[in-house]
Amino acid sequence: MDTEEKYMSHLQGVVKIPTVSSVNDENTDWSQFDRLHQYMQEAWPLIFEKLSLTRIGKASLLFHWKSENPKKEPVLFMAHQDVVPAIHEEQWSHPPFGGEVDEGCLWGRGAEDCKSVLTAEMDAVEELLEEGFAPDFDIYLSFGHNEEVQCTPDKKGSVLTAAYLKEQGIHLACLFDEGGNVEEGRAGEPPLALVGMAEKAPNEFVLYKDGAGGHASKPGRGTVLGDVARAMAAVEAHPMPYRLTPLVKAHLKAVAPLQEEPLKSIAGHPKKNWKKLVRLAGNDRILDALLHTTFAVTMAEGSSQANVLPSHAEATMSVRILQGDTVDSVTRYLESIMPDGVKVKASFAENPHPAGEVKGEMFHLLSKTIHEVYGKDTVIAPNLMLGATDSRNYADVCDHIYRFTGRVKTNRWGEAHQVDEKMPVDKLDMPVKFIKTFLRNYEAK
Ligand SMILES: [Zn+2]
């Protein structure tokens, strides 16, 4: 079997196992995680033989490659084992858990998010073991089991794993997780390596009001649900003001040369062109999300029956907090715009962690590795992740968290969480190459 076939068959093997996570442990089919662990043991025998394995929480895995001669801080690579469900299976052109290869792609739930990260990390470490690599630092591989669900910290695999490392007194030199990839350049343009240096903090806020309830034949001037509806409208009418964080400024400046006009000139000097940037952001969801804490009203609830006045009404919002805001400051902001006595509470609260530094020894090593693997002309752009990853829970044990996988993103990717998620197989070697090169460069340092 050549290496491309090997990488493909490993990804196929793990995609075929439906490790769907759920908020409540009782609803999770744990036998699928057992199957995955069994498969991993068969696919990567040296890792299971030479590394120690700690099972954490319900099904998280932490592999530890202990150096015989440790001289520097450990490096950790992570990914999550779980996937989101494939609810509308009939919409898929290939079965979501079939692992079929067609048109040069491997189709299935998790192919992109993020089993191809897990397999690349396992393949890289297995190959280094085969090659007799003897690092002067420890290497960890960490695979959470419930990244995709918003569960409480006492159940979250990544929270428990980071706490375990902290307990052991371990501090990491750096870690890598899902997030940024290397985007293939358009004709004549260099590739773009996006390195996630921070992420917005995922929060849930509830807007609510209680009332007396009663018979719907005597509503008076309205209901608490109507009041909550006005609160939702107020939220959409009063978004938090835009501002430019240092990370987003660095990101815009780095990607500017690859953009088309007018963004090219505007992003190149975002401060000078602030008013133009603000206008652009009004029609660009990504730019909009980079510039402020966002509110998305996603669920609403009133009475359970049409002829009963609601005694409680509420709307739930997904709130993504940008560095510089906090749960408290966002709560105060929302309270200041609430009409009609509607109250605000955070039902899932988390402050954003500060952004990593786009300089220093480790970032330099990362940049050097990227240029070696993807070409000298590769543009490296620090990035703010809009979605959340497990890596944010490692802030206590690591100062250099890189949300970067080394995968090469082409226009044939089928995106995460969508129908027909897929991954081209001809580029599966690149993340393996990246991980091995990075580890060898760190060893040589
Ligand atoms: Zn993911």
Boltz pocket constraint, residues with backbone or C-beta under 6 A from the ligand:
constraints:
  - pocket:
      binder: B
      contacts: [[A, 80], [A, 113], [A, 114], [A, 147], [A, 178]]
      max_distance: 6.0
